[in-house]
Amino acid sequence: MAPPANIITKLKVQLKLSIARLRMVQQRDEAMGKTQRRAMAQLLEVGKIDSAKIRVENIIRSDITTELHEILELYCELLLARAGLLEGHTCDPGLEEAVKSIIYAAPKTEIRELQQVRTLLAEKYGKEFVLAAMENSDQKVSEKVIKKLSVAPPREELVQGYLEEIARAYGVDWPRRAKDLGDPPKFVDDDVDDNPSGGQAQKVPEAALPANSKVAEEQEALSRATPPRSLGQTTPLHVNPPSPSSENPHPRVTLNSVELKPSQKMVDAGIAKKSGDRKGGTGDGIPGVDELTARFAALKR
C-alpha cells in the first residue's frame, strides 16, 4: 500500500525549508568565523600563543559543522529532486545513503526543519529502518557524515596549520622566522697565492679585448680624440699672473717665446692714471706736506 500523499507533500515542504535553513546557518557561521579569525590574528601578534591554540579549536569545530551542513544540504536537494522514488514501500537503493545519513545526523544538529524531515522519514519507513540507520548496522551512513559528527579533539598538526594560515591571511609574522641575510661573503686568503701581496692592494689586470671587437674599436677612437696629458711647457702660449707676487715680481706675457709689450696708447693711458693719483700726495697714497698744512688750518677754524 502506497503511503498517503500528504506525507510526501509534507516531506517536500520540509526539505525545501531545510535547504533554506542550512544555507542561512552556513552564511551566519562564515561571518562569525571571520571575526574569530581576526581575533586569533591579534592573539598571535601579541604573542599569546597558548590562548590562540585553545580558541582556534572553536574555529575548527565551526568549519567542520559548516562542512556537515553542506553535505546535508546536498542530500536534501537529492531527495527533493527524486521525490517520486519516495512513494515506494521500501527505500530506493539510490536514496538509501541520503535517507539514512539524514536520519543519523538530524538529532545531532540544530536544524529543526531537518528534524521534521527525519520524523516524516521514520513515519514512512518504520521504526526498524530508523534503528538500523542510527546504529549504522549496514554501513549505509556516509563516512564523511560520521567523521564530521565525531567529538574527538583536532590533531596538533591541524591546529598548527590553522594558526599558520590565519597568520598568513592577516599578515602576522608567525611563527617568527629569522630574517634571511643571504650567504656570507667569501674571503680569499692572500697566502694561498704563489706571490702574496703582504696585505697591499694589487691592480687586477684587465682582460684583453679582441682586436676586431666593437668595444676595442670604440676605446681606440676615444684615445685618439682625447688630448695628450703632457700639455704643459711645450705649448706656445704662456700666461703669467697679471699682478706682481713674491714668486713673480715682474709678470710678463709671451707668445712663442716672444715677450708681448703694451702699445704706446696703453702706456699713455697708464701714465695719465698715475699722474692723477699722485696729485696732492706721494705715489703710494700718502698726502703731501701742503695738504696736511691745509687740513690742520681747517681744523683750527
C-alpha positions in Angstrom: 0.0 0.0 0.0 1.4 3.3 -1.0 2.0 6.0 1.7 -0.6 8.7 1.9 0.0 11.6 -0.4 0.1 14.1 2.4 3.3 12.5 3.8 5.2 13.1 0.5 3.8 16.6 0.3 4.9 17.5 3.8 8.3 15.9 3.2 8.8 18.1 0.1 7.9 21.2 2.1 10.2 20.3 4.9 13.0 19.5 2.5 12.8 23.0 1.0 12.7 24.6 4.4 15.7 22.6 5.5 17.7 23.6 2.4 16.9 27.3 3.1 17.7 27.0 6.8 21.0 25.2 6.1 22.2 27.9 3.7 21.3 30.6 6.2 23.2 28.9 9.0 26.2 28.5 6.8 26.3 32.2 6.0 26.0 33.0 9.7 28.8 30.7 10.6 31.1 32.1 7.9 30.5 35.7 9.2 31.3 34.5 12.8 34.4 32.6 11.5 35.9 35.8 10.0 35.5 37.6 13.3 37.1 34.7 15.2 40.0 34.5 12.8 40.7 38.2 13.2 40.8 37.7 17.0 43.2 34.8 16.5 45.5 37.0 14.4 45.5 39.6 17.2 46.4 37.0 19.8 49.3 35.7 17.6 50.5 39.3 17.0 50.8 40.0 20.8 52.4 36.6 21.4 49.5 34.8 23.3 50.2 31.5 21.5 48.6 29.2 24.2 45.4 31.1 24.2 45.3 31.1 20.4 45.8 27.3 20.3 42.9 26.8 22.6 40.5 29.2 21.0 41.3 28.1 17.4 39.6 24.7 18.2 36.3 26.6 18.1 37.1 27.8 14.6 38.0 24.3 13.6 34.8 22.9 15.0 32.7 25.6 13.3 34.3 24.8 10.0 33.6 21.1 10.4 30.0 21.8 11.2 29.7 24.0 8.1 31.0 21.2 6.0 28.5 18.8 7.6 25.7 21.3 6.7 26.9 21.4 3.1 26.7 17.6 2.9 23.2 17.5 4.4 22.1 20.3 2.1 23.1 18.2 -0.9 21.3 15.2 0.5 18.1 17.3 0.9 18.4 18.5 -2.7 18.8 14.9 -3.9 15.7 13.8 -2.0 13.7 16.7 -3.4 14.9 16.1 -6.9 14.0 12.4 -6.6 10.8 12.8 -4.6 9.0 10.4 -7.0 11.1 7.5 -5.7 9.9 8.1 -2.1 6.5 6.8 -2.9 7.5 3.2 -2.8 7.1 0.9 0.3 10.9 0.4 0.6 13.7 2.9 0.3 15.2 3.1 -3.1 18.9 1.9 -3.1 19.8 5.2 -4.8 18.4 7.2 -1.9 19.3 4.9 1.0 22.6 6.7 1.8 21.0 10.1 1.8 17.9 9.0 3.8 19.9 7.1 6.5 22.6 9.9 6.7 19.8 12.5 7.4 18.2 10.2 10.0 21.6 9.7 11.6 22.7 13.3 11.6 19.4 15.2 12.2 19.3 14.7 16.1 22.9 16.0 16.4 22.3 19.3 14.6 20.4 22.5 15.5 18.3 22.5 12.3 14.7 22.0 13.4 13.4 21.6 9.9 15.9 18.7 9.4 14.5 17.0 12.4 11.0 17.3 10.9 12.3 15.6 7.8 13.7 12.8 10.0 10.3 12.4 11.7 8.5 12.1 8.3 11.1 9.6 7.0 10.7 7.5 10.2 6.9 7.5 9.8 7.2 6.4 6.2 9.9 3.6 6.5 9.2 2.4 10.1 11.0 2.1 13.4 13.3 -0.8 12.4 14.7 1.3 9.5 15.4 4.2 11.8 17.2 2.0 14.3 19.4 0.5 11.5 20.3 4.0 10.4 21.1 5.2 13.9 23.3 2.2 14.7 24.7 2.1 11.1 24.5 -1.6 11.2 24.5 -2.0 7.4 27.2 0.7 6.9 24.9 2.8 4.7 25.5 6.1 6.5 28.1 8.3 4.8 31.6 8.1 6.3 32.0 11.8 5.9 28.9 12.5 8.0 30.1 10.1 10.7 33.6 11.8 10.7 32.1 15.3 10.8 30.0 14.4 13.8 32.9 13.0 15.8 33.7 14.8 19.0 37.4 13.9 19.0 39.7 16.9 19.6 41.6 18.1 16.5 45.1 16.9 15.9 48.1 19.1 16.8 49.1 19.3 13.1 45.7 20.7 12.2 45.8 23.3 15.0 49.2 24.4 13.8 48.1 24.5 10.2 45.1 26.7 11.1 47.2 29.2 13.1 49.8 29.5 10.3 47.1 30.0 7.7 45.4 32.7 9.8 48.7 34.4 10.4 49.4 34.4 6.7 46.0 35.7 5.8 46.2 38.7 8.2 49.9 39.5 7.6 51.2 38.4 11.0 54.8 37.2 11.3 54.1 33.8 13.0 55.8 31.6 13.6 58.7 34.0 13.9 61.3 33.3 11.3 64.9 34.6 11.3 65.5 37.1 8.5 67.4 35.7 5.6 70.5 37.8 5.2 71.9 35.8 2.4 75.1 33.8 2.1 78.1 35.3 4.0 80.8 36.9 1.8 83.7 34.7 0.8 87.1 35.9 1.8 90.2 34.8 -0.3 93.4 34.2 1.7 96.3 36.0 0.1 98.8 33.4 1.4 97.3 30.8 -0.8 98.7 32.6 -3.9 102.2 31.9 -5.1 103.1 35.6 -4.9 101.4 37.0 -1.8 100.9 40.8 -1.7 101.6 41.1 2.0 98.3 42.9 2.6 99.0 45.5 -0.1 96.4 46.3 -2.8 97.3 45.0 -6.2 96.0 46.1 -9.6 93.9 43.5 -11.3 94.9 43.2 -14.9 92.1 43.8 -17.3 91.2 41.1 -19.7 92.4 41.8 -23.2 89.7 42.6 -25.7 89.7 41.1 -29.2 91.3 43.3 -31.8 88.2 43.2 -34.0 85.6 43.7 -31.3 83.4 46.8 -31.2 84.4 47.7 -27.7 88.1 47.8 -28.8 87.4 50.0 -31.7 85.4 52.5 -29.5 88.3 52.6 -27.0 90.8 53.3 -29.7 88.7 56.1 -31.2 88.3 57.6 -27.7 92.0 57.5 -27.1 92.7 59.3 -30.4 90.1 62.0 -29.6 91.5 62.6 -26.1 94.1 65.4 -25.9 97.6 64.4 -24.7 98.2 64.6 -21.0 101.7 66.2 -21.5 100.1 69.6 -22.2 102.5 72.0 -20.5 105.7 73.8 -21.3 105.7 72.6 -24.9 102.7 74.8 -25.8 103.5 78.2 -27.4 101.3 80.4 -25.2 102.4 81.2 -21.6 100.2 83.3 -19.4 101.8 84.6 -16.2 99.9 86.1 -13.2 98.7 89.6 -14.2 99.8 91.2 -10.9 103.2 91.0 -9.2 103.8 88.4 -6.5 106.6 87.1 -4.4 107.1 84.3 -6.9 106.9 86.6 -10.0 107.5 90.3 -9.2 107.7 91.2 -12.9 104.9 89.4 -14.7 105.3 89.0 -18.4 103.1 87.6 -21.2 105.0 85.7 -24.0 103.8 84.2 -27.3 106.2 81.7 -28.9 109.0 82.8 -26.6 108.5 86.5 -27.7 107.5 88.9 -24.9 104.3 90.8 -25.6 104.7 94.5 -24.7 101.9 97.1 -24.3 101.3 99.6 -27.2 102.1 103.3 -26.9 98.4 104.1 -26.3 98.2 101.7 -23.4 101.4 103.3 -22.0 100.0 106.8 -22.3 96.8 105.7 -20.5 98.8 104.3 -17.7 100.9 107.4 -17.3 97.9 109.6 -17.2 96.3 107.4 -14.4 99.5 107.5 -12.3 99.8 111.3 -12.6 96.2 111.7 -11.5 96.8 109.5 -8.4 99.9 111.5 -7.4 98.3 114.9 -7.2 98.3 116.2 -3.7 100.4 113.3 -2.4 103.0 110.7 -3.0 102.7 107.9 -5.3 101.9 105.4 -2.6 98.8 107.3 -1.4 100.4 109.3 1.5 99.3 113.0 1.4 102.0 115.8 1.0 103.1 118.5 3.4 101.0 121.2 1.8 97.8 119.1 2.0 98.5 118.3 5.7 99.0 122.0 6.5 95.7 122.9 4.9 93.9 120.3 6.9 95.3 121.5 10.2 94.3 125.0 9.3 90.8 123.9 8.6 90.6 122.1 11.9 91.8 125.2 13.9 88.9 127.3 12.4 
